[in-house]
Amino acid sequence: MVKICCIGAGYVGGPTMAVIALKCPSVKVVVVDIAVARINAWNSDQLPIYEPGLDEIVKQCRGKNLFFSTEVEKHVREADIVFVSVNTPTKTRGLGAGKAADLTYWESAARMIADVAVSDKIVVEKSTVPVKTAEAIEKILTHNSKGINFQILSNPEFLAEGTAIQDLFNPDRVLIGGRETPEGQKAVQALKSVYAQWVPEARILTTNLWSAELSKLAANAFLAQRISSVNAMSALCEATGANVTQVSHAVGKDTRIGSKFLNASVGFGGSCFQKDILNLVYICECNGLHEVANYWKQVIKINDYQKSRFVNRVVSSMFNTVSGKKVAVLGFAFKKDTGDTRETPAIDVCKGLVGDKALLSIYDPQVTEEQVKRDLAMRKFDWDHPPHLQPNMGPTTATTDVTVCLDVYEATKEAHAVCILTEWDEFKSLDYKKIFDGMRKPAFVFDGRNVVDVDMLRDIGFIVYSIGKPLDPWLKDMPALA
Ligand code: NAI
């Protein structure tokens, strides 16, 4: 029986290993983590992450060929293949702070593997890492290896949160990079044979190590760039009377462009896009490619612009002040069907509104009050340095102008405005008449995800702003301050 151990029981490690266990009954899969609470949750009925379809798979495989454990060293020692799926956040201090990837967690995992291994192993980079990381990892492993043979593979993960199980079942591609030596290629084949249990061969791409590492950063940069491109257009649509939904539909019909990932919004979020682009920018700068670095940096600048443009629109529409006004925030997760709030645009929007002294009442079907408060008190880039790994990096300030509600109607009651910041399906079919009746007048809706039926809401009496859509006459008279 092949034994797989995955270090890191997070959004990638957990679902990916659950699917490998499901699809490969003859493989024993153990997911290990130093976060005791996270492992306890994986072993309970309340999994630590929300992902459609995940519960069923874990229930089916757990205790048979899928295990979650804090006995990191034991399971690494026993494994034939070790996936490393730890977090690789942006550095918050020192050389490259605010841009470079912080490989502290990766390096400590690699050193531990070298220390405890007593047999040959394939070590798989699952985390997103800077190109050439495998070389550094190889050095750590071989310098401490006691004659053990380690093969490093790069196998970046392309799943998207919210559709992780679907993406893992039916991936566009699986990418495996390895050394171009006979031993390297043997390791590539070994990992390929795991995925080949359910992924068609033609979709399993093999490359050299550096292409695999760079492809992940490139893919995220291209995806984020599409969002920033359509968001840049949304600002021009508002200025000209064009409708961004119609523009992106027309643009996306060109088969060279394609229709996916062209929705205008308040901005992209999630743990990866910003971090990976910053990392790409840093690598370009280190290689003297300043024009290339500046090109990609612009994708993040437009994203920041989009978030502040939204806040400015809210404030300017409401007579240039939200001080003391209740503003209901619907949705806090960075996208629908996940409870993940890392780098969610809601953080910057909420901080912007609180900065203008608004009183926020926040509702999200999957995000807890504790999480919201922690996020709003966190400093930039600290969000992906979990407290259990960085004991000195807890929240900095408590936020008192924020309440978290368990119900939309309670959140919107007596509010002056509603801001929709996540595209949860349930926000499409709320009783907006009831919401309107309970609100202060004039009642505003600022739709940062284009989920509401603008005409219907205007008929009810709302003043509606929807990103990139022709402006309400009221808003035309109150130009955004951006
Ligand atoms: P995460 O933060 O949810 O999980 C990482 C886990 O690793 C944490 O539970 C942490 O306690 C654990 N860990 C850290 N150091 C450890 C060590 N030395 N020993 C044992 N456990 C340790 O992170 P997530 O979202 O799963 O991301 C992991 C990697 O995958 C990152 O590099 C990310 O960029 C990449 N990625 C993430 C995607 C996503 O949608 N979240 C998609 C594709 C790639």
Boltz pocket constraint, residues with backbone or C-beta under 6 A from the ligand:
constraints:
  - pocket:
      binder: B
      contacts: [[A, 7], [A, 8], [A, 9], [A, 10], [A, 11], [A, 12], [A, 13], [A, 32], [A, 33], [A, 34], [A, 35], [A, 38], [A, 72], [A, 85], [A, 86], [A, 87], [A, 88], [A, 105], [A, 106], [A, 108], [A, 109], [A, 126], [A, 127], [A, 128], [A, 129], [A, 157], [A, 158], [A, 159], [A, 160], [A, 161], [A, 271], [A, 272], [A, 384], [A, 386], [A, 389]]
      max_distance: 6.0
